[in-house]
Amino acid sequence: MSDTILAHVQASGHFGVYLKALAARVARYRAYRRTLAELEALSAHELEDLGLAHGTIREVAYRSVYGSPDE
């Protein structure tokens, strides 16, 4: 009986770790989408003032949330 309870507690612990990791991934994705939307709302002139071009918006949004791919 105690083995069953212990196995359940260990499984719950692993599930909790999974849920925390999933929540972190969702939060980062939402931050990426929010950043992307904010950059896409800028005019070409505003993007130019920031040193950006429309074609680099996705990369800039990605790096701002996730860091560079080689990190």
PDB file of N, CA, C and O in Angstrom:
ATOM      1  N   MET A   1       0.824  -1.187   0.000  1.00  0.00           N
ATOM      2  CA  MET A   1       0.000   0.000   0.000  1.00  0.00           C
ATOM      3  C   MET A   1       0.873   1.257   0.000  1.00  0.00           C
ATOM      4  O   MET A   1       0.615   2.188  -0.764  1.00  0.00           O
ATOM      5  N   SER A   2       1.897   1.292   0.846  1.00  0.00           N
ATOM      6  CA  SER A   2       2.753   2.479   0.906  1.00  0.00           C
ATOM      7  C   SER A   2       3.529   2.653  -0.396  1.00  0.00           C
ATOM      8  O   SER A   2       3.850   3.780  -0.776  1.00  0.00           O
ATOM      9  N   ASP A   3       3.836   1.551  -1.086  1.00  0.00           N
ATOM     10  CA  ASP A   3       4.521   1.653  -2.375  1.00  0.00           C
ATOM     11  C   ASP A   3       3.636   2.360  -3.403  1.00  0.00           C
ATOM     12  O   ASP A   3       4.122   3.153  -4.209  1.00  0.00           O
ATOM     13  N   THR A   4       2.352   2.071  -3.369  1.00  0.00           N
ATOM     14  CA  THR A   4       1.407   2.703  -4.288  1.00  0.00           C
ATOM     15  C   THR A   4       1.324   4.196  -4.023  1.00  0.00           C
ATOM     16  O   THR A   4       1.328   4.994  -4.961  1.00  0.00           O
ATOM     17  N   ILE A   5       1.249   4.578  -2.770  1.00  0.00           N
ATOM     18  CA  ILE A   5       1.175   5.996  -2.403  1.00  0.00           C
ATOM     19  C   ILE A   5       2.461   6.706  -2.810  1.00  0.00           C
ATOM     20  O   ILE A   5       2.414   7.809  -3.355  1.00  0.00           O
ATOM     21  N   LEU A   6       3.598   6.090  -2.551  1.00  0.00           N
ATOM     22  CA  LEU A   6       4.881   6.686  -2.902  1.00  0.00           C
ATOM     23  C   LEU A   6       4.997   6.873  -4.416  1.00  0.00           C
ATOM     24  O   LEU A   6       5.463   7.914  -4.879  1.00  0.00           O
ATOM     25  N   ALA A   7       4.580   5.884  -5.176  1.00  0.00           N
ATOM     26  CA  ALA A   7       4.630   5.982  -6.637  1.00  0.00           C
ATOM     27  C   ALA A   7       3.736   7.114  -7.123  1.00  0.00           C
ATOM     28  O   ALA A   7       4.096   7.833  -8.055  1.00  0.00           O
ATOM     29  N   HIS A   8       2.567   7.279  -6.496  1.00  0.00           N
ATOM     30  CA  HIS A   8       1.641   8.346  -6.874  1.00  0.00           C
ATOM     31  C   HIS A   8       2.245   9.717  -6.575  1.00  0.00           C
ATOM     32  O   HIS A   8       2.130  10.636  -7.385  1.00  0.00           O
ATOM     33  N   VAL A   9       2.880   9.853  -5.431  1.00  0.00           N
ATOM     34  CA  VAL A   9       3.505  11.121  -5.050  1.00  0.00           C
ATOM     35  C   VAL A   9       4.640  11.453  -6.015  1.00  0.00           C
ATOM     36  O   VAL A   9       4.773  12.604  -6.433  1.00  0.00           O
ATOM     37  N   GLN A  10       5.453  10.475  -6.372  1.00  0.00           N
ATOM     38  CA  GLN A  10       6.555  10.715  -7.301  1.00  0.00           C
ATOM     39  C   GLN A  10       6.022  11.106  -8.678  1.00  0.00           C
ATOM     40  O   GLN A  10       6.560  12.006  -9.322  1.00  0.00           O
ATOM     41  N   ALA A  11       4.973  10.436  -9.126  1.00  0.00           N
ATOM     42  CA  ALA A  11       4.386  10.776 -10.421  1.00  0.00           C
ATOM     43  C   ALA A  11       3.812  12.181 -10.386  1.00  0.00           C
ATOM     44  O   ALA A  11       3.943  12.927 -11.356  1.00  0.00           O
ATOM     45  N   SER A  12       3.180  12.549  -9.290  1.00  0.00           N
ATOM     46  CA  SER A  12       2.629  13.893  -9.156  1.00  0.00           C
ATOM     47  C   SER A  12       3.737  14.930  -9.191  1.00  0.00           C
ATOM     48  O   SER A  12       3.568  16.002  -9.772  1.00  0.00           O
ATOM     49  N   GLY A  13       4.868  14.620  -8.577  1.00  0.00           N
ATOM     50  CA  GLY A  13       6.002  15.538  -8.596  1.00  0.00           C
ATOM     51  C   GLY A  13       6.519  15.766  -9.999  1.00  0.00           C
ATOM     52  O   GLY A  13       6.830  16.896 -10.374  1.00  0.00           O
ATOM     53  N   HIS A  14       6.613  14.700 -10.776  1.00  0.00           N
ATOM     54  CA  HIS A  14       7.068  14.820 -12.163  1.00  0.00           C
ATOM     55  C   HIS A  14       6.054  15.605 -12.991  1.00  0.00           C
ATOM     56  O   HIS A  14       6.426  16.396 -13.858  1.00  0.00           O
ATOM     57  N   PHE A  15       4.786  15.382 -12.718  1.00  0.00           N
ATOM     58  CA  PHE A  15       3.736  16.093 -13.441  1.00  0.00           C
ATOM     59  C   PHE A  15       3.781  17.581 -13.112  1.00  0.00           C
ATOM     60  O   PHE A  15       3.559  18.424 -13.981  1.00  0.00           O
ATOM     61  N   GLY A  16       4.069  17.895 -11.853  1.00  0.00           N
ATOM     62  CA  GLY A  16       4.193  19.293 -11.446  1.00  0.00           C
ATOM     63  C   GLY A  16       5.342  19.981 -12.153  1.00  0.00           C
ATOM     64  O   GLY A  16       5.220  21.132 -12.573  1.00  0.00           O
ATOM     65  N   VAL A  17       6.451  19.284 -12.286  1.00  0.00           N
ATOM     66  CA  VAL A  17       7.607  19.829 -13.009  1.00  0.00           C
ATOM     67  C   VAL A  17       7.230  20.063 -14.471  1.00  0.00           C
ATOM     68  O   VAL A  17       7.577  21.089 -15.057  1.00  0.00           O
ATOM     69  N   TYR A  18       6.519  19.107 -15.045  1.00  0.00           N
ATOM     70  CA  TYR A  18       6.068  19.239 -16.431  1.00  0.00           C
ATOM     71  C   TYR A  18       5.150  20.447 -16.590  1.00  0.00           C
ATOM     72  O   TYR A  18       5.294  21.219 -17.538  1.00  0.00           O
ATOM     73  N   LEU A  19       4.206  20.610 -15.661  1.00  0.00           N
ATOM     74  CA  LEU A  19       3.278  21.738 -15.750  1.00  0.00           C
ATOM     75  C   LEU A  19       3.999  23.076 -15.632  1.00  0.00           C
ATOM     76  O   LEU A  19       3.661  24.027 -16.337  1.00  0.00           O
ATOM     77  N   LYS A  20       4.986  23.156 -14.748  1.00  0.00           N
ATOM     78  CA  LYS A  20       5.752  24.400 -14.608  1.00  0.00           C
ATOM     79  C   LYS A  20       6.518  24.707 -15.892  1.00  0.00           C
ATOM     80  O   LYS A  20       6.562  25.854 -16.335  1.00  0.00           O
ATOM     81  N   ALA A  21       7.113  23.688 -16.480  1.00  0.00           N
ATOM     82  CA  ALA A  21       7.854  23.882 -17.730  1.00  0.00           C
ATOM     83  C   ALA A  21       6.908  24.305 -18.852  1.00  0.00           C
ATOM     84  O   ALA A  21       7.238  25.172 -19.661  1.00  0.00           O
ATOM     85  N   LEU A  22       5.744  23.689 -18.892  1.00  0.00           N
ATOM     86  CA  LEU A  22       4.749  24.039 -19.906  1.00  0.00           C
ATOM     87  C   LEU A  22       4.277  25.474 -19.719  1.00  0.00           C
ATOM     88  O   LEU A  22       4.150  26.217 -20.692  1.00  0.00           O
ATOM     89  N   ALA A  23       4.018  25.868 -18.481  1.00  0.00           N
ATOM     90  CA  ALA A  23       3.584  27.240 -18.198  1.00  0.00           C
ATOM     91  C   ALA A  23       4.658  28.243 -18.605  1.00  0.00           C
ATOM     92  O   ALA A  23       4.339  29.311 -19.126  1.00  0.00           O
ATOM     93  N   ALA A  24       5.914  27.915 -18.376  1.00  0.00           N
ATOM     94  CA  ALA A  24       7.012  28.807 -18.763  1.00  0.00           C
ATOM     95  C   ALA A  24       7.084  28.940 -20.284  1.00  0.00           C
ATOM     96  O   ALA A  24       7.303  30.034 -20.806  1.00  0.00           O
ATOM     97  N   ARG A  25       6.903  27.833 -20.987  1.00  0.00           N
ATOM     98  CA  ARG A  25       6.931  27.876 -22.458  1.00  0.00           C
ATOM     99  C   ARG A  25       5.788  28.717 -23.002  1.00  0.00           C
ATOM    100  O   ARG A  25       5.973  29.501 -23.933  1.00  0.00           O
ATOM    101  N   VAL A  26       4.606  28.552 -22.418  1.00  0.00           N
ATOM    102  CA  VAL A  26       3.442  29.331 -22.854  1.00  0.00           C
ATOM    103  C   VAL A  26       3.673  30.812 -22.587  1.00  0.00           C
ATOM    104  O   VAL A  26       3.350  31.652 -23.428  1.00  0.00           O
ATOM    105  N   ALA A  27       4.226  31.139 -21.428  1.00  0.00           N
ATOM    106  CA  ALA A  27       4.496  32.541 -21.089  1.00  0.00           C
ATOM    107  C   ALA A  27       5.499  33.157 -22.067  1.00  0.00           C
ATOM    108  O   ALA A  27       5.318  34.292 -22.508  1.00  0.00           O
ATOM    109  N   ARG A  28       6.548  32.418 -22.404  1.00  0.00           N
ATOM    110  CA  ARG A  28       7.531  32.929 -23.369  1.00  0.00           C
ATOM    111  C   ARG A  28       6.903  33.116 -24.749  1.00  0.00           C
ATOM    112  O   ARG A  28       7.166  34.109 -25.428  1.00  0.00           O
ATOM    113  N   TYR A  29       6.076  32.161 -25.157  1.00  0.00           N
ATOM    114  CA  TYR A  29       5.424  32.277 -26.462  1.00  0.00           C
ATOM    115  C   TYR A  29       4.503  33.496 -26.503  1.00  0.00           C
ATOM    116  O   TYR A  29       4.472  34.227 -27.493  1.00  0.00           O
ATOM    117  N   ARG A  30       3.759  33.706 -25.426  1.00  0.00           N
ATOM    118  CA  ARG A  30       2.883  34.886 -25.366  1.00  0.00           C
ATOM    119  C   ARG A  30       3.693  36.172 -25.413  1.00  0.00           C
ATOM    120  O   ARG A  30       3.286  37.135 -26.063  1.00  0.00           O
ATOM    121  N   ALA A  31       4.826  36.201 -24.736  1.00  0.00           N
ATOM    122  CA  ALA A  31       5.697  37.380 -24.772  1.00  0.00           C
ATOM    123  C   ALA A  31       6.212  37.605 -26.193  1.00  0.00           C
ATOM    124  O   ALA A  31       6.290  38.743 -26.656  1.00  0.00           O
ATOM    125  N   TYR A  32       6.560  36.528 -26.876  1.00  0.00           N
ATOM    126  CA  TYR A  32       7.014  36.627 -28.268  1.00  0.00           C
ATOM    127  C   TYR A  32       5.910  37.202 -29.144  1.00  0.00           C
ATOM    128  O   TYR A  32       6.151  38.127 -29.920  1.00  0.00           O
ATOM    129  N   ARG A  33       4.703  36.663 -29.026  1.00  0.00           N
ATOM    130  CA  ARG A  33       3.579  37.137 -29.846  1.00  0.00           C
ATOM    131  C   ARG A  33       3.253  38.597 -29.546  1.00  0.00           C
ATOM    132  O   ARG A  33       2.949  39.365 -30.459  1.00  0.00           O
ATOM    133  N   ARG A  34       3.315  38.982 -28.275  1.00  0.00           N
ATOM    134  CA  ARG A  34       3.047  40.369 -27.885  1.00  0.00           C
ATOM    135  C   ARG A  34       4.115  41.301 -28.473  1.00  0.00           C
ATOM    136  O   ARG A  34       3.790  42.358 -29.015  1.00  0.00           O
ATOM    137  N   THR A  35       5.375  40.908 -28.366  1.00  0.00           N
ATOM    138  CA  THR A  35       6.472  41.700 -28.922  1.00  0.00           C
ATOM    139  C   THR A  35       6.342  41.814 -30.432  1.00  0.00           C
ATOM    140  O   THR A  35       6.527  42.891 -30.998  1.00  0.00           O
ATOM    141  N   LEU A  36       6.025  40.711 -31.075  1.00  0.00           N
ATOM    142  CA  LEU A  36       5.845  40.706 -32.525  1.00  0.00           C
ATOM    143  C   LEU A  36       4.713  41.647 -32.930  1.00  0.00           C
ATOM    144  O   LEU A  36       4.858  42.419 -33.878  1.00  0.00           O
ATOM    145  N   ALA A  37       3.600  41.587 -32.225  1.00  0.00           N
ATOM    146  CA  ALA A  37       2.460  42.457 -32.539  1.00  0.00           C
ATOM    147  C   ALA A  37       2.815  43.930 -32.359  1.00  0.00           C
ATOM    148  O   ALA A  37       2.416  44.772 -33.164  1.00  0.00           O
ATOM    149  N   GLU A  38       3.558  44.234 -31.312  1.00  0.00           N
ATOM    150  CA  GLU A  38       3.955  45.622 -31.073  1.00  0.00           C
ATOM    151  C   GLU A  38       4.885  46.124 -32.172  1.00  0.00           C
ATOM    152  O   GLU A  38       4.747  47.258 -32.629  1.00  0.00           O
ATOM    153  N   LEU A  39       5.818  45.298 -32.593  1.00  0.00           N
ATOM    154  CA  LEU A  39       6.729  45.707 -33.665  1.00  0.00           C
ATOM    155  C   LEU A  39       5.997  45.833 -35.000  1.00  0.00           C
ATOM    156  O   LEU A  39       6.278  46.742 -35.781  1.00  0.00           O
ATOM    157  N   GLU A  40       5.066  44.930 -35.258  1.00  0.00           N
ATOM    158  CA  GLU A  40       4.313  44.983 -36.513  1.00  0.00           C
ATOM    159  C   GLU A  40       3.399  46.200 -36.579  1.00  0.00           C
ATOM    160  O   GLU A  40       3.031  46.641 -37.668  1.00  0.00           O
ATOM    161  N   ALA A  41       3.032  46.742 -35.425  1.00  0.00           N
ATOM    162  CA  ALA A  41       2.166  47.919 -35.387  1.00  0.00           C
ATOM    163  C   ALA A  41       2.923  49.209 -35.711  1.00  0.00           C
ATOM    164  O   ALA A  41       2.303  50.240 -35.971  1.00  0.00           O
ATOM    165  N   LEU A  42       4.246  49.160 -35.696  1.00  0.00           N
ATOM    166  CA  LEU A  42       5.049  50.347 -35.972  1.00  0.00           C
ATOM    167  C   LEU A  42       5.091  50.642 -37.469  1.00  0.00           C
ATOM    168  O   LEU A  42       5.043  49.736 -38.302  1.00  0.00           O
ATOM    169  N   SER A  43       5.181  51.914 -37.784  1.00  0.00           N
ATOM    170  CA  SER A  43       5.311  52.315 -39.188  1.00  0.00           C
ATOM    171  C   SER A  43       6.740  52.045 -39.661  1.00  0.00           C
ATOM    172  O   SER A  43       7.638  51.776 -38.863  1.00  0.00           O
ATOM    173  N   ALA A  44       6.922  52.124 -40.967  1.00  0.00           N
ATOM    174  CA  ALA A  44       8.260  51.928 -41.539  1.00  0.00           C
ATOM    175  C   ALA A  44       9.224  52.980 -41.000  1.00  0.00           C
ATOM    176  O   ALA A  44      10.394  52.690 -40.751  1.00  0.00           O
ATOM    177  N   HIS A  45       8.732  54.191 -40.822  1.00  0.00           N
ATOM    178  CA  HIS A  45       9.579  55.270 -40.294  1.00  0.00           C
ATOM    179  C   HIS A  45       9.989  54.979 -38.850  1.00  0.00           C
ATOM    180  O   HIS A  45      11.147  55.174 -38.482  1.00  0.00           O
ATOM    181  N   GLU A  46       9.046  54.514 -38.038  1.00  0.00           N
ATOM    182  CA  GLU A  46       9.360  54.185 -36.641  1.00  0.00           C
ATOM    183  C   GLU A  46      10.351  53.027 -36.560  1.00  0.00           C
ATOM    184  O   GLU A  46      11.271  53.043 -35.743  1.00  0.00           O
ATOM    185  N   LEU A  47      10.157  52.031 -37.407  1.00  0.00           N
ATOM    186  CA  LEU A  47      11.102  50.910 -37.447  1.00  0.00           C
ATOM    187  C   LEU A  47      12.490  51.394 -37.844  1.00  0.00           C
ATOM    188  O   LEU A  47      13.494  50.970 -37.272  1.00  0.00           O
ATOM    189  N   GLU A  48      12.535  52.279 -38.820  1.00  0.00           N
ATOM    190  CA  GLU A  48      13.821  52.817 -39.265  1.00  0.00           C
ATOM    191  C   GLU A  48      14.501  53.594 -38.140  1.00  0.00           C
ATOM    192  O   GLU A  48      15.719  53.521 -37.978  1.00  0.00           O
ATOM    193  N   ASP A  49      13.710  54.340 -37.362  1.00  0.00           N
ATOM    194  CA  ASP A  49      14.265  55.072 -36.218  1.00  0.00           C
ATOM    195  C   ASP A  49      14.911  54.127 -35.204  1.00  0.00           C
ATOM    196  O   ASP A  49      15.873  54.488 -34.525  1.00  0.00           O
ATOM    197  N   LEU A  50      14.370  52.922 -35.113  1.00  0.00           N
ATOM    198  CA  LEU A  50      14.912  51.913 -34.191  1.00  0.00           C
ATOM    199  C   LEU A  50      16.046  51.103 -34.818  1.00  0.00           C
ATOM    200  O   LEU A  50      16.657  50.260 -34.162  1.00  0.00           O
ATOM    201  N   GLY A  51      16.315  51.366 -36.079  1.00  0.00           N
ATOM    202  CA  GLY A  51      17.361  50.620 -36.771  1.00  0.00           C
ATOM    203  C   GLY A  51      16.890  49.260 -37.241  1.00  0.00           C
ATOM    204  O   GLY A  51      17.693  48.343 -37.412  1.00  0.00           O
ATOM    205  N   LEU A  52      15.589  49.127 -37.449  1.00  0.00           N
ATOM    206  CA  LEU A  52      15.009  47.852 -37.870  1.00  0.00           C
ATOM    207  C   LEU A  52      14.363  47.990 -39.238  1.00  0.00           C
ATOM    208  O   LEU A  52      14.032  49.092 -39.676  1.00  0.00           O
ATOM    209  N   ALA A  53      14.189  46.872 -39.898  1.00  0.00           N
ATOM    210  CA  ALA A  53      13.445  46.804 -41.148  1.00  0.00           C
ATOM    211  C   ALA A  53      12.305  45.817 -40.944  1.00  0.00           C
ATOM    212  O   ALA A  53      12.363  44.954 -40.069  1.00  0.00           O
ATOM    213  N   HIS A  54      11.269  45.957 -41.763  1.00  0.00           N
ATOM    214  CA  HIS A  54      10.112  45.073 -41.610  1.00  0.00           C
ATOM    215  C   HIS A  54      10.509  43.595 -41.695  1.00  0.00           C
ATOM    216  O   HIS A  54       9.930  42.756 -41.005  1.00  0.00           O
ATOM    217  N   GLY A  55      11.475  43.285 -42.523  1.00  0.00           N
ATOM    218  CA  GLY A  55      11.908  41.899 -42.706  1.00  0.00           C
ATOM    219  C   GLY A  55      12.633  41.293 -41.516  1.00  0.00           C
ATOM    220  O   GLY A  55      12.830  40.079 -41.465  1.00  0.00           O
ATOM    221  N   THR A  56      13.031  42.119 -40.564  1.00  0.00           N
ATOM    222  CA  THR A  56      13.769  41.603 -39.399  1.00  0.00           C
ATOM    223  C   THR A  56      12.921  41.530 -38.130  1.00  0.00           C
ATOM    224  O   THR A  56      13.414  41.147 -37.069  1.00  0.00           O
ATOM    225  N   ILE A  57      11.650  41.896 -38.246  1.00  0.00           N
ATOM    226  CA  ILE A  57      10.787  41.963 -37.060  1.00  0.00           C
ATOM    227  C   ILE A  57      10.711  40.621 -36.333  1.00  0.00           C
ATOM    228  O   ILE A  57      10.859  40.572 -35.111  1.00  0.00           O
ATOM    229  N   ARG A  58      10.484  39.544 -37.061  1.00  0.00           N
ATOM    230  CA  ARG A  58      10.346  38.229 -36.405  1.00  0.00           C
ATOM    231  C   ARG A  58      11.625  37.835 -35.668  1.00  0.00           C
ATOM    232  O   ARG A  58      11.573  37.330 -34.546  1.00  0.00           O
ATOM    233  N   GLU A  59      12.757  38.067 -36.298  1.00  0.00           N
ATOM    234  CA  GLU A  59      14.033  37.720 -35.663  1.00  0.00           C
ATOM    235  C   GLU A  59      14.263  38.547 -34.402  1.00  0.00           C
ATOM    236  O   GLU A  59      14.699  38.020 -33.379  1.00  0.00           O
ATOM    237  N   VAL A  60      13.970  39.837 -34.478  1.00  0.00           N
ATOM    238  CA  VAL A  60      14.161  40.717 -33.326  1.00  0.00           C
ATOM    239  C   VAL A  60      13.233  40.307 -32.186  1.00  0.00           C
ATOM    240  O   VAL A  60      13.655  40.260 -31.030  1.00  0.00           O
ATOM    241  N   ALA A  61      11.980  40.011 -32.500  1.00  0.00           N
ATOM    242  CA  ALA A  61      11.029  39.582 -31.471  1.00  0.00           C
ATOM    243  C   ALA A  61      11.486  38.270 -30.841  1.00  0.00           C
ATOM    244  O   ALA A  61      11.426  38.110 -29.622  1.00  0.00           O
ATOM    245  N   TYR A  62      11.941  37.337 -31.667  1.00  0.00           N
ATOM    246  CA  TYR A  62      12.408  36.043 -31.165  1.00  0.00           C
ATOM    247  C   TYR A  62      13.592  36.221 -30.226  1.00  0.00           C
ATOM    248  O   TYR A  62      13.613  35.671 -29.125  1.00  0.00           O
ATOM    249  N   ARG A  63      14.575  36.992 -30.669  1.00  0.00           N
ATOM    250  CA  ARG A  63      15.781  37.188 -29.852  1.00  0.00           C
ATOM    251  C   ARG A  63      15.476  37.926 -28.555  1.00  0.00           C
ATOM    252  O   ARG A  63      16.116  37.676 -27.533  1.00  0.00           O
ATOM    253  N   SER A  64      14.501  38.835 -28.587  1.00  0.00           N
ATOM    254  CA  SER A  64      14.189  39.581 -27.370  1.00  0.00           C
ATOM    255  C   SER A  64      13.581  38.685 -26.300  1.00  0.00           C
ATOM    256  O   SER A  64      13.724  38.955 -25.108  1.00  0.00           O
ATOM    257  N   VAL A  65      12.908  37.629 -26.716  1.00  0.00           N
ATOM    258  CA  VAL A  65      12.257  36.724 -25.756  1.00  0.00           C
ATOM    259  C   VAL A  65      13.111  35.498 -25.462  1.00  0.00           C
ATOM    260  O   VAL A  65      13.300  35.140 -24.299  1.00  0.00           O
ATOM    261  N   TYR A  66      13.622  34.858 -26.493  1.00  0.00           N
ATOM    262  CA  TYR A  66      14.329  33.588 -26.339  1.00  0.00           C
ATOM    263  C   TYR A  66      15.850  33.719 -26.326  1.00  0.00           C
ATOM    264  O   TYR A  66      16.549  32.771 -25.967  1.00  0.00           O
ATOM    265  N   GLY A  67      16.362  34.871 -26.709  1.00  0.00           N
ATOM    266  CA  GLY A  67      17.809  35.025 -26.839  1.00  0.00           C
ATOM    267  C   GLY A  67      18.243  34.574 -28.215  1.00  0.00           C
ATOM    268  O   GLY A  67      17.423  34.125 -29.016  1.00  0.00           O
ATOM    269  N   SER A  68      19.530  34.692 -28.494  1.00  0.00           N
ATOM    270  CA  SER A  68      20.017  34.271 -29.807  1.00  0.00           C
ATOM    271  C   SER A  68      20.057  32.745 -29.860  1.00  0.00           C
ATOM    272  O   SER A  68      20.225  32.097 -28.827  1.00  0.00           O
ATOM    273  N   PRO A  69      19.907  32.170 -31.042  1.00  0.00           N
ATOM    274  CA  PRO A  69      19.872  30.712 -31.175  1.00  0.00           C
ATOM    275  C   PRO A  69      21.111  29.998 -30.650  1.00  0.00           C
ATOM    276  O   PRO A  69      21.028  28.831 -30.268  1.00  0.00           O
ATOM    277  N   ASP A  70      22.246  30.666 -30.622  1.00  0.00           N
ATOM    278  CA  ASP A  70      23.468  30.000 -30.173  1.00  0.00           C
ATOM    279  C   ASP A  70      23.701  30.118 -28.670  1.00  0.00           C
ATOM    280  O   ASP A  70      24.725  29.653 -28.169  1.00  0.00           O
ATOM    281  N   GLU A  71      22.779  30.724 -27.950  1.00  0.00           N
ATOM    282  CA  GLU A  71      22.938  30.845 -26.485  1.00  0.00           C
ATOM    283  C   GLU A  71      22.495  29.589 -25.782  1.00  0.00           C
ATOM    284  O   GLU A  71      22.559  29.513 -24.556  1.00  0.00           O
TER     285      GLU A  71
END
